[in-house]
Amino acid sequence: LFTDTTLSGEIGTKKKVKRLLSFQRYFHASRLLRGIVPQASLYLLDEDYLGQARHMLSKVGMWDFDIFLFDRLTNGNSLVTLLCHLFNVHGLIHHFQLDMVTLHRFFVMVQEDYHSQNPYHNAVHAADVTQAMHCYLREPKLASFLTPSDIMLGLLAAAAHDVDHPGVNQPFLIKTKHHLASLYQNVSVLENHHWRSTIGMLRESRLLAHLPKEVTQDIEQQLGSLILATDINRQNEFLIRLKSHLDNQDLRLEDAQDRHFMLQIALKCADICNPCRVWDLSKQWSERVCEEFYRQGDLEQKFELEISPLCNQQKDTVPSIQIGFMTYIVEPLFERWAQFTGNTPLSENMLNHLRRNKAKWRSLLHKQHSSSRSNDHSGQVTSSQEQTLNEEETP
């Protein structure tokens, strides 16, 4: 993310680093107006790979969908290919009279605005969230009430919810006095940036230019509301509101406001659904997000900043991070989601995966602790070490 070369910005009063955040957005500015077709739109695949990708798309509604394999089969174009397919499947192209060439170019813009060098917050994550969102939109409790506008908003928000993510979190941007932190006054800094970047691309592509102005304005505002809901700092706010609705049984999905709220919840679930996937996929995502954390920690150490929580590779292990994440963030949300859907096969499947994955991380954590004890120079674990281990094992 940062190097010691020129074109650098201030970190405090001591350090200068090159800022790449938003570089891609500026780099691609006005390219459509210049008639430049992005290279990512070219599919350099043989028929065998294309055939396998098409076969996978026929099962895009399955929860065991392997987004990593799909990304390889589409030559790194998983997000564009998936979105084109889903917009067609849901009848959105016909309903909104969208120009297919313009739509494809817009999807390419979104895909290119993700940073491929990020281990986690990249276009493959966006495609994974979009596929999960598609599954949630098909849940009977929700599907029967959704309008084409709801579906399009849900898919667009899922695809663009992390666009131009720099690979570092909000506290990092705040303590390095990044211009985005100042712009958004330290509130939902990244989410605001993802939203505004998406609006910029929508307007630049003129994808919705044929629609009435009031319609496009409403779409832009609702996109913002959905993307801003993914701010993890607002987790309790949404959980409390969802619990209240479920306890009072007062959700009226005929009401656009209640439908929008459940779309926000669906997007929040899709964004953090990795622990609810099959183990092989879940483990890959866990390792990727921790690698991104560790990179931030290394960067903070390099510039003599306090290392952020979960970012110290010497202290914060992948199993301990994942167990805490599942316990305090994922489980409470998905238990409420299952309550909303009525314990459908998908919801029960996700919760079963979540429990099994958590048990596997606990087992790996125990092995790490056992290895740590056996490697102790004295052959014994001190009382303070024992206390630390016990605290880590207790969520």
N, C-alpha and C positions, 0 to 999 in steps of 0.2 A: 504493500500500500504506500509506504513512504520510503524515500531514499535520501541520500545526502547531497544530491545533485542540485543544480540551479532551479529556478522557478519555484522557490520554496516559500513557505509561510511561517509565521511566528508560532512557537510553542512557548508560552510565557514570555520571558525576556531573554532566555538563554539559547534555546534550540531553534534551528530552522530546518524544516522538512518540506519535501515536495508534496503538494496536495493534489491527489488524483480524484478526490471526490467530485462528482459532477463533470469530470473531464469528458467522459463518454457522451454525456448529454450535449455539451458544447461542441464536441468534435463532429457529431452527426447533425448539428443544427442546419436547417434549410436544405438538407441533401435531397429531399423529395422535390423541393421546388427547383433544384438544379437538375433534376432528371436523373440522378444517380441511383441506380438499383443496388442495394446492399449485396455484398458477395454471399452472405449467409442464405440468400434465397435460392442459390444453386444447389441442387441435390445430386451429388456425385456418388450415386449408389447403383449397384447392379440390380438386376431384376430379382435375384434371390433375396437380397436384403430388403428390397421394397415389399416383396411378397410376405416376408416374415413380419415386417412392420404393419402391413395391412391386416394380417392375421391377429396380431396383438390388439389392434384397434377394435376388432370385433368383440374383444373381451375387456374393453376399457372400463366397463362397470363392475369388474371383479375386484375385490379388495386385495388380492394377491398380485395385482398388476405390478410388474417389475419395471420401474421407470428408468433404472440404470441400463437395462438391456434395451429398452425402447430408444433411449438416447443414442446408444451405439448403432442400432439398426437405422436410425434416421440421420446418421452422420453429424450428431450434435445439434439436431434441429427438433428435439422432442417437444419443446414448447410450441413452436409454430405449427408443427404437424398435428399435435393434439388439439390445439385451438381451432384450426380449420375444420377438423373432423367434428368436434363438439358443436361448433356453431352450425354445421350442416345437420347433424343429428337432431338438434333441438329446434330446427326450422327457423333459426334467427336470421339467416341470410335472406330468406324469402320474406319473412315478416317485416323486417326493417329495410328491405330493398337495398341491401348493402352491395357495393361494387366489390366483386371478388378480388380483383387485382389490388385495389386500395386496401381491402381488409388484410390481405396477405402481407402487404408492405407494412401495415401498421403492426401486425404481429411480429414481423422481423425487427422492427424498431424496438419493440418491447424486449424481445429476446436479446438483442445486441446491447441493450442498456444494462443488462446484468453483467457482473464482472466474473468472467470465467476463472480467474485466478483465485476467487474465494472458494475455500473447500466446501462451504455449506450454503451461504447465501448467493446462489447462482441460478442460472436459468433452469437447471435440472430440478432444484428445489421448487421453483415456481411451477414447473410442469407437474411435479408430485402433488403440490397443494391443489392445483387445478383438477387433477384426476380425482383427488379425494372429494373436492367440492362437487364434482359431477355425481359421485356416489351419494353424497348427502342430499343433493337436489332431487334424487330419485326416491328418497324415503317417503313412503305413502302418506305419513302424517303431514308432510310439507308439500309434496309434489302436486297434490290435488288442488292446492290453492295458488300455486305459483303462476304468474303471468310471464309472457315472453320478456318483458322488461326486467323482472326479478331474476330470471335465468341469465340474461345477458350481463346484468350487473354483477351477479355472483361469480360468473366465469371471468369477467374482466378484472374484478377486484382480486380474485385468486391469482391470476396470471401476473398482475402488476404490483402486488402488495409489497414486494421487496425490491422494486426496480432501482438500479443504481446504488445498491447497498455497498458501503465501503469496506465491509468486513470488520468493522469495529462497532462498539455499542454507544448508546447515548452518553453515559457517564464519561467515556473517553473523549467524545466531541466537546463536552462541556468543559472538562478540565484542561483541554488543549486550546480552549477559546476558539473553536472552529466557527467560521462565519455562519454556518447553518444553525448552530446553537443560539447565536445571537439573533438570527432572523426569526426563529420560532420561539424565542424567549425560554429556551430550555424545556419546552413542553412538547412531548411526542415529536421530537426533532426528526428522527428518521422517517417516521410514518407520514409526517407532513411533507417531507421531501419526496417520498415515494408517490404520494398523491399528486403533488404539483407537477412532478415529472411526467406522470401519466396523462394529466390534463394537457400538458404541453405537447405530447406526442399525438394525442387525439386531435387537437386543433391543427397541428402541423400536417397531419395526414389528411385532414378534411374528411375523415371517415363518416362523420355524422353531419356534415355540412348541409345535406339535403333535408334534414329534419327541422321542424320549427325551433326557433331560438329557445323558447321556454322549455322545450323537451330536452335539448342538449344541456341547458343550464341545470335542469333537475338531475340528469344523468351524472353530470360532473359533481354535484353536491352529494349525491347518494354514494358515488364512488369514494368520495372523501370520507364519508361517515363509516363506510365498510372498512376501508384501509386503516383509518385511525383506530378502529376497534381492535386491531391486532397488537396494539401497544400492550406489552405484558404488564406494565405498571397499572393498567386499568382492569386487571383480571378480577379482583374482588368486586369492583363496581358492577361488572357484568354478571358475575356469579350470584351476587345478592339479588339483583333484579330478576334473573332467571329463576332462582329459588322462590322468590315471591310469586311470580307468575304461576309456577307449577303448584305451589302449595295452595294458592287461591283458585287455581283452575280458571283463570280469567284471560288466557290467551285467546284472541279472536283473530284467526289467520285470514278471515275475510277482510280484516282491517289492514290497510297498507302499512301502517306504522308497526303493527305487531309482526307482520311478515318481514319487514325490514330488520327488526330486532332479531328475529330468528336467523336471518341471513348473516347478520353480524356474528351470532353464536356459531353458525355453521362454518364461517370463515375462520373463526378463532380455533375451532376444532381441527379444521383442515391444516392450519398453520403449524399445529403442534401434534399432529397425529402419528409422527414417526414411532413413538413407543408402542403404538397400537397396531403396527404392521407386523408381518411375519418376521421371525428373529433375524434371518439373513439380511433383510432390507433394513430393519430397525437398527441393527448393529452398525451397518455402514453409515447410516445417518448420524448415529451417536458419535462415532469416531470422527466424522467430518466436522460436526459442530464443535467438538472439543478441540480439534486441531485449529479451528478458527479462533477459539478462545485463547489457546496457547500462543498463537501468533500475536494476538493483541498483547498478551502478557510479556512476550519477548520484546515487543516494540516499546512497551512502557518501561521495561527494565533498561533498554538501550538508552532511552532519553531521561532516565533517572526520575521516573514518575512512580507513584504508588501503584503496585500491581492490583488490578481489579479482582473482585471475587470470581472464582472459578477459572481464572486465567493463569494461575501459577502451576506449571506442569510438574513441579517438584512436590507440590502438596495436594493439588486437586486432581484426583484420578478420574478416569472415565467412568468406572462403576459408581463411585461415590456421587459424581455429578448427576448421573442418570437416575440413580435411586432417589435423590432429593427432588429432581425435576418431576419424576413420575408421582412421587408422594404428594407434593405440595401444589403442583400446577396441573398435571395431566389428569390424574384420577378424579379430583373434584369436578372438573369440567365434563369429562366423559360420562361420569355417573349421572350427572344432570341431563346430559344429552340423551342417554339411554332412557331416562325417565320421560323425557319429552317424546321420543319416538315410539315409546311403548315396548321397549326391549325387543326390537326387531332382530332378525338374524344378523344383520350387519353390526348393530350395536353390541350384541352379545359376543360376536366374533372379535370385535375390537377390544372389549374388556377382557376377554380370555387371553388374547395376545398380550395385553398390557400386564396381566398378572404373571403370565409365564416369563415374559421378558424381564420383569422386575426380579423374579426369583433367580433367573440366570445371572443378572448383574450382582445380586446378593452373593451368589455362589462364587463369582469371580472376585468380588471384594474380599470374601473370606479367604480365598486362596492367596490373594495379595498380602493379607495380614499374616497368614501362616508363613508365607515366604519371608516376610519382613522379620518375624520372630526368629525364624531359623537362621537368618543371616546376621542377627545381632552379635556383636563382637564377644559379648560376655556369655552368650548362649541363653541369657535371661532377658525378659522384658521388664523394664523398670515400671514402677507403679504409675508414674506420670504417662508413660507410653500406653500402658494398659487402659488408663482412663480415657486417653485420646481415642484409642481403637474402639472402646465401648461407645463413646459418644458418636463416632462416625457410623457405627452399625445401627444406631438408634435414630430413625428419621424424626 
